[in-house]
Amino acid sequence: MRQAGRSLPEYRALRAGTAMLDACRTPELITEITLQPVRRHEVDAAILFSDIVVPLVAIGVAIDIVPGVGPVVDQPIRDTAGLDALRELDATDVPYVIEAVGALVAALGPTPLIGFAGAPFTLASYLIEGGPSRDHARTKALMHGQPVLWHALLNRLAVIAREFLRVQIAAGAAAVQLFDSWAGALSRADYERYVLPHSRSVLEPLADAGVPRIHFGVGTGEFLDLMRDAGADVVGADWRIPLDEAARRVGPGAVVQGNLDPALLLADWPVIEREVRRIVAEGRAAVGHIFNLGHGVLPDTDPAVITRVVELVHSLDR
């Protein structure tokens, strides 16, 4: 997943004294941090080092990523006036992303680079709540109580996310992933009514770009089929659902991604090996399977364990 490098000592050394958003806007740091896990683990693809709030900051939204907390929004959006802060994103707003992607494509050679963006719902939850939330109460209240404002907000966020992905594709990204980290807080009915149209607005227009589109959410097992219907070529599943069941829910021709619990990387090797073998076996129920974690790497993970997992998956694939 996109936090692939944060367990690495070389990552922590490189980031020392540099704020997250500053690192995400420095081409040299983006490039090196993206390459570190590929170099260390010999994984099959690189994930662009960035953050889902980068395009929002690029258009002038005041957001800070507070260590140990996450994105904190200076002025949460809870009325129509707040929409004025969300203008469309232009490629000229993120020159550092374009430069870094170009450098990475050159450095990676045949290894593909995956770009990513935050999905409209997850971005909206940060903007409405003002930061991370356990219950997303303000978000759900606005969604149900002010549906006109809700759809206007998500429509603007969809345009921003879509353009951010287009910028990465134009610069050379071989695939893109849309992260809906908090969509699992919703019921299936609410997702279908209030979120799906906007995620579709991001992914479907990218069909003409000719790159695979991956759609991932946490706790979204109840609507994996809807996530595919948003325009995804690959649907990611977290660790809460067996991968063969995820493939069944995605539907005929399913291509799935996942889904080792990141916490299990802290367990003894026999436990990890058993789980990896199980997931690879379950993944054979799908037309295609990208082995991955079910969410981001935990910072305390031993990098040597990740390398060993990659080696095991490669041996099973052969």
GUFI-956344 format. One record per residue (C-alpha): residue number from 0; residue in three letters; x negated, y, z. Coordinates in pm, whole numbers, plus 32768, in hexadecimal, padded with zeros to 4 digits. Layout:
{NUM ALA {X Y Z}}
...
//
This chain:
{0 MET {8000 8000 8000}}
{1 ARG {7F9B 816A 7FE8}}
{2 GLN {7EED 816E 813A}}
{3 ALA {7DFD 8060 80C2}}
{4 GLY {7CC0 8110 8133}}
{5 ARG {7D1B 8194 828A}}
{6 SER {7C8F 8067 8346}}
{7 LEU {7B39 8099 82A8}}
{8 PRO {7A1A 8136 836C}}
{9 GLU {79A1 81DF 822D}}
{10 TYR {7AF7 8281 820D}}
{11 ARG {7AEF 8308 836F}}
{12 ALA {798E 8389 833C}}
{13 LEU {79F0 843B 81FB}}
{14 ARG {7B2C 84D1 8294}}
{15 ALA {7A81 8548 83D4}}
{16 GLY {7ACD 86B9 8405}}
{17 THR {7BB2 86CB 82D4}}
{18 ALA {7D2A 86F2 82FA}}
{19 MET {7E02 85FA 823D}}
{20 LEU {7E9A 86F9 8150}}
{21 ASP {7D45 8792 810A}}
{22 ALA {7CC4 8639 80AE}}
{23 CYS {7DF1 8604 7FCB}}
{24 ARG {7D9B 8745 7F10}}
{25 THR {7C28 8704 7EDF}}
{26 PRO {7BE3 863D 7D9F}}
{27 GLU {7A9A 85AE 7E19}}
{28 LEU {7B38 852D 7F5A}}
{29 ILE {7C6B 84A5 7EA7}}
{30 THR {7B87 83E9 7DB9}}
{31 GLU {7A9E 8356 7EBC}}
{32 ILE {7BAF 82F5 7FB2}}
{33 THR {7C74 824C 7E9D}}
{34 LEU {7B42 8187 7E30}}
{35 GLN {7AD8 8114 7F8B}}
{36 PRO {7BCF 7FF3 7FB8}}
{37 VAL {7B99 7F80 7E52}}
{38 ARG {7A24 7F7E 7E87}}
{39 ARG {7A3E 7ED5 7FDC}}
{40 HIS {7B54 7DD5 7F9F}}
{41 GLU {7B4E 7DA0 7E23}}
{42 VAL {7CC5 7DC7 7E0E}}
{43 ASP {7D6D 7DC0 7CBA}}
{44 ALA {7DE0 7F2A 7CB3}}
{45 ALA {7D95 807A 7D51}}
{46 ILE {7E99 814F 7E03}}
{47 LEU {7E6F 82C6 7DDB}}
{48 PHE {7E14 836A 7F26}}
{49 SER {7F1B 8473 7F69}}
{50 ASP {804D 84AF 8040}}
{51 ILE {81BE 84C0 7FEE}}
{52 VAL {81D2 862E 805D}}
{53 VAL {80BB 86A2 7F73}}
{54 PRO {81A8 871A 7E5E}}
{55 LEU {827C 87D3 7F5D}}
{56 VAL {814D 8887 7FEA}}
{57 ALA {80DF 88D1 7E85}}
{58 ILE {821F 8995 7E41}}
{59 GLY {81FB 8A5E 7F81}}
{60 VAL {82BC 899E 808A}}
{61 ALA {8213 89D3 81DB}}
{62 ILE {81BF 8874 8256}}
{63 ASP {80A4 87FA 8331}}
{64 ILE {8041 8691 836A}}
{65 VAL {8007 867F 84E0}}
{66 PRO {7F21 8563 8550}}
{67 GLY {7FE5 845E 860F}}
{68 VAL {8130 84FA 85AA}}
{69 GLY {814C 8518 8430}}
{70 PRO {81D8 8628 834E}}
{71 VAL {8267 8750 840E}}
{72 VAL {8338 884F 8350}}
{73 ASP {8320 89B9 83BB}}
{74 GLN {8480 8A19 834A}}
{75 PRO {856A 88EE 8329}}
{76 ILE {8670 88FC 8215}}
{77 ARG {87D1 88E9 82A0}}
{78 ASP {8892 89E1 81CC}}
{79 THR {88AE 8A5D 8068}}
{80 ALA {87B3 8B73 80A5}}
{81 GLY {86AA 8A6D 80EA}}
{82 LEU {86C4 89EC 7F86}}
{83 ASP {8616 8B29 7F0E}}
{84 ALA {84D1 8A9A 7F92}}
{85 LEU {84E1 897C 7E99}}
{86 ARG {847B 89EF 7D41}}
{87 GLU {841B 88FA 7C2F}}
{88 LEU {82BE 8867 7C2E}}
{89 ASP {81D4 88B6 7B0E}}
{90 ALA {8097 87FD 7AB2}}
{91 THR {7FD3 893A 7AFB}}
{92 ASP {8041 891C 7C68}}
{93 VAL {7F73 87E0 7C9C}}
{94 PRO {7E2F 8805 7BD3}}
{95 TYR {7D73 873F 7CDB}}
{96 VAL {7E51 8610 7C98}}
{97 ILE {7E16 8626 7B22}}
{98 GLU {7C9E 8646 7B53}}
{99 ALA {7C90 8526 7C4A}}
{100 VAL {7D62 843B 7B74}}
{101 GLY {7C84 8481 7A48}}
{102 ALA {7B4A 843B 7B12}}
{103 LEU {7BE2 82FE 7BA2}}
{104 VAL {7C4D 8272 7A54}}
{105 ALA {7AE9 82A2 79D8}}
{106 ALA {7A51 8204 7B0F}}
{107 LEU {7B42 80E0 7B28}}
{108 GLY {7B1D 8064 79C5}}
{109 PRO {7C0A 7F3A 7994}}
{110 THR {7C90 7F50 7AFA}}
{111 PRO {7DE2 8001 7AEB}}
{112 LEU {7E37 8133 7BB9}}
{113 ILE {7F8E 8148 7C5B}}
{114 GLY {801E 82A1 7C9A}}
{115 PHE {813A 82E5 7D8B}}
{116 ALA {823B 83DC 7E0A}}
{117 GLY {832E 83F3 7F29}}
{118 ALA {8498 83A4 7ED5}}
{119 PRO {85A1 84B5 7EF6}}
{120 PHE {8643 8424 802F}}
{121 THR {8500 8402 80F1}}
{122 LEU {848D 855E 808E}}
{123 ALA {85E2 85E8 80EE}}
{124 SER {85D3 8541 8242}}
{125 TYR {848E 85F6 8294}}
{126 LEU {8512 8742 8214}}
{127 ILE {8658 8729 82D4}}
{128 GLU {85D5 8695 8419}}
{129 GLY {84A0 8771 841C}}
{130 GLY {83C2 8640 8449}}
{131 PRO {83CF 84CA 8485}}
{132 SER {8510 8446 8521}}
{133 ARG {857E 8300 85BF}}
{134 ASP {86F2 8325 8580}}
{135 HIS {8703 841E 845C}}
{136 ALA {8830 84B7 8509}}
{137 ARG {881A 8611 8469}}
{138 THR {87DE 8573 8316}}
{139 LYS {8910 8495 832C}}
{140 ALA {89E4 85AF 83B8}}
{141 LEU {898C 8692 8294}}
{142 MET {89B7 8576 819A}}
{143 HIS {8B1B 852E 820D}}
{144 GLY {8B80 8688 8284}}
{145 GLN {8AF5 875B 8167}}
{146 PRO {8AF1 8677 8036}}
{147 VAL {8AD5 8796 7F3D}}
{148 LEU {899C 8819 7FE8}}
{149 TRP {8919 86B6 800D}}
{150 HIS {8930 8665 7E9B}}
{151 ALA {88A0 87B8 7E3B}}
{152 LEU {8777 877A 7F21}}
{153 LEU {8734 861A 7EA5}}
{154 ASN {875B 8686 7D3E}}
{155 ARG {8645 8786 7D6B}}
{156 LEU {8569 868B 7E1C}}
{157 ALA {85A1 858E 7D07}}
{158 VAL {852B 8688 7C03}}
{159 ILE {83F3 86CF 7CD2}}
{160 ALA {83A4 855E 7D0B}}
{161 ARG {83DB 8507 7B9D}}
{162 GLU {82F3 861A 7B27}}
{163 PHE {81EB 85B5 7C26}}
{164 LEU {81F0 8455 7B99}}
{165 ARG {81E6 84D7 7A33}}
{166 VAL {80B1 85A3 7A85}}
{167 GLN {8002 846C 7B06}}
{168 ILE {806B 839D 79D9}}
{169 ALA {7FF7 84A9 78E6}}
{170 ALA {7EA7 84B3 7997}}
{171 GLY {7E7C 833B 7970}}
{172 ALA {7F33 827D 7A85}}
{173 ALA {7F84 811C 7A0D}}
{174 ALA {80B5 80F1 7AEF}}
{175 VAL {817C 81BF 7BE9}}
{176 GLN {8229 8173 7D2F}}
{177 LEU {834D 8228 7DD1}}
{178 PHE {8346 820F 7F4E}}
{179 ASP {8491 8224 800A}}
{180 SER {8403 81E6 8162}}
{181 TRP {853C 8243 8226}}
{182 ALA {8655 81CA 8143}}
{183 GLY {867D 8098 8222}}
{184 ALA {872B 817B 831E}}
{185 LEU {885C 8179 8239}}
{186 SER {8976 8086 81F9}}
{187 ARG {8996 7FEE 80A1}}
{188 ALA {8AC9 80C0 8058}}
{189 ASP {8A1F 8205 80BE}}
{190 TYR {88E8 81B0 7FF6}}
{191 GLU {89B7 816A 7EC0}}
{192 ARG {8A82 82AA 7EE1}}
{193 TYR {898A 83A7 7F63}}
{194 VAL {8830 832E 7EFB}}
{195 LEU {8836 8244 7DD0}}
{196 PRO {8898 834E 7CCE}}
{197 HIS {876E 8423 7D31}}
{198 SER {866F 830A 7D39}}
{199 ARG {86F4 82A9 7BE3}}
{200 SER {86BB 840F 7B74}}
{201 VAL {854C 83E3 7BCA}}
{202 LEU {850B 828C 7B36}}
{203 GLU {85ED 8260 7A08}}
{204 PRO {8561 8387 7940}}
{205 LEU {8404 82F3 796B}}
{206 ALA {8463 81C3 7899}}
{207 ASP {83D3 8274 776A}}
{208 ALA {8282 829B 7816}}
{209 GLY {822C 8130 77D7}}
{210 VAL {81A6 80E0 7933}}
{211 PRO {8236 7FF7 7A3D}}
{212 ARG {8310 809C 7B44}}
{213 ILE {8303 800E 7CA5}}
{214 HIS {8411 8065 7DA5}}
{215 PHE {83CC 8023 7F14}}
{216 GLY {8487 8060 8057}}
{217 VAL {8471 7FF4 81C1}}
{218 GLY {8599 7F34 824E}}
{219 THR {8649 7F37 80FC}}
{220 GLY {868F 7DC3 80DE}}
{221 GLU {8807 7DFE 80CC}}
{222 PHE {87EF 7EC1 7F88}}
{223 LEU {86C1 7E43 7EC6}}
{224 ASP {87A1 7E10 7D97}}
{225 LEU {8808 7F7D 7DA2}}
{226 MET {869D 7FE9 7DB7}}
{227 ARG {865D 7F25 7C79}}
{228 ASP {878D 7FC9 7BDA}}
{229 ALA {86E9 8119 7C1C}}
{230 GLY {85FB 80C8 7AFF}}
{231 ALA {84F0 7FF2 7BA1}}
{232 ASP {8423 7EEB 7AEC}}
{233 VAL {83A0 7E6B 7C3C}}
{234 VAL {8453 7E75 7D8C}}
{235 GLY {8386 7E72 7ECA}}
{236 ALA {8400 7DBF 8002}}
{237 ASP {838D 7DEC 8167}}
{238 TRP {8345 7CC5 824E}}
{239 ARG {84A7 7CAA 82D8}}
{240 ILE {8526 7BD3 81B9}}
{241 PRO {8492 7A95 8121}}
{242 LEU {840A 7AE3 7FC9}}
{243 ASP {84D2 79D2 7F19}}
{244 GLU {860F 7A65 7FAF}}
{245 ALA {859C 7BC0 7F43}}
{246 ALA {8573 7B3E 7DE0}}
{247 ARG {86CF 7AA9 7DEB}}
{248 ARG {8762 7BF4 7E5E}}
{249 VAL {86A6 7CBE 7D5A}}
{250 GLY {8745 7BE0 7C52}}
{251 PRO {86EC 7B26 7B12}}
{252 GLY {8593 7B72 7A88}}
{253 ALA {8523 7BFE 7BD7}}
{254 VAL {83C2 7C7E 7C06}}
{255 VAL {8376 7CB6 7D74}}
{256 GLN {8265 7D4F 7E48}}
{257 GLY {8208 7CF3 7FAB}}
{258 ASN {821F 7C97 80BA}}
{259 LEU {8127 7C3B 81CE}}
{260 ASP {816F 7CE3 831B}}
{261 PRO {8048 7DD4 8351}}
{262 ALA {8044 7D7E 84C4}}
{263 LEU {7FEC 7C15 8472}}
{264 LEU {7E99 7C89 83F3}}
{265 LEU {7E43 7CB1 8564}}
{266 ALA {7E8E 7B41 85A7}}
{267 ASP {7DA2 7A17 8598}}
{268 TRP {7D40 79A1 843E}}
{269 PRO {7E0A 785B 8440}}
{270 VAL {7F45 7928 847A}}
{271 ILE {7EEE 7A18 8362}}
{272 GLU {7E96 7902 8270}}
{273 ARG {7FDC 784B 82B5}}
{274 GLU {80A7 7986 8276}}
{275 VAL {7FEB 79E2 8138}}
{276 ARG {8021 7885 80AB}}
{277 ARG {8191 7893 8106}}
{278 ILE {81C1 79E4 805B}}
{279 VAL {810C 7978 7F21}}
{280 ALA {81E5 7840 7F12}}
{281 GLU {8323 790B 7F45}}
{282 GLY {82B4 7A02 7E3C}}
{283 ARG {82BD 78EE 7D37}}
{284 ALA {8439 790D 7D41}}
{285 ALA {8414 7A54 7C85}}
{286 VAL {83AC 7A8B 7B1D}}
{287 GLY {8287 7B55 7B9F}}
{288 HIS {81F1 7B99 7CF5}}
{289 ILE {80FE 7CA8 7D63}}
{290 PHE {8070 7C32 7EAE}}
{291 ASN {8062 7D52 7FA1}}
{292 LEU {80AA 7DB3 8105}}
{293 GLY {820B 7E00 8171}}
{294 HIS {819D 7F61 81D1}}
{295 GLY {805A 801F 820C}}
{296 VAL {7F15 7F9C 829E}}
{297 LEU {7EFB 7FD7 8414}}
{298 PRO {7DC6 80A7 846D}}
{299 ASP {7D46 7FA2 8566}}
{300 THR {7D37 7E90 845E}}
{301 ASP {7BE6 7DE8 842E}}
{302 PRO {7B80 7E30 82C5}}
{303 ALA {7ADC 7CDB 82AC}}
{304 VAL {7C30 7C3A 82E2}}
{305 ILE {7CC5 7CFE 81C1}}
{306 THR {7BA7 7C8E 80E1}}
{307 ARG {7BE3 7B26 814A}}
{308 VAL {7D57 7B42 80FD}}
{309 VAL {7D09 7BC7 7FA1}}
{310 GLU {7C19 7AA6 7F64}}
{311 LEU {7D21 79AC 7FD4}}
{312 VAL {7E2E 7A3F 7EF3}}
{313 HIS {7D41 7A3B 7DCC}}
{314 SER {7CEE 78CD 7E0E}}
{315 LEU {7E61 7873 7E1E}}
{316 ASP {7EA4 7933 7CDE}}
{317 ARG {7D95 786F 7C29}}
//
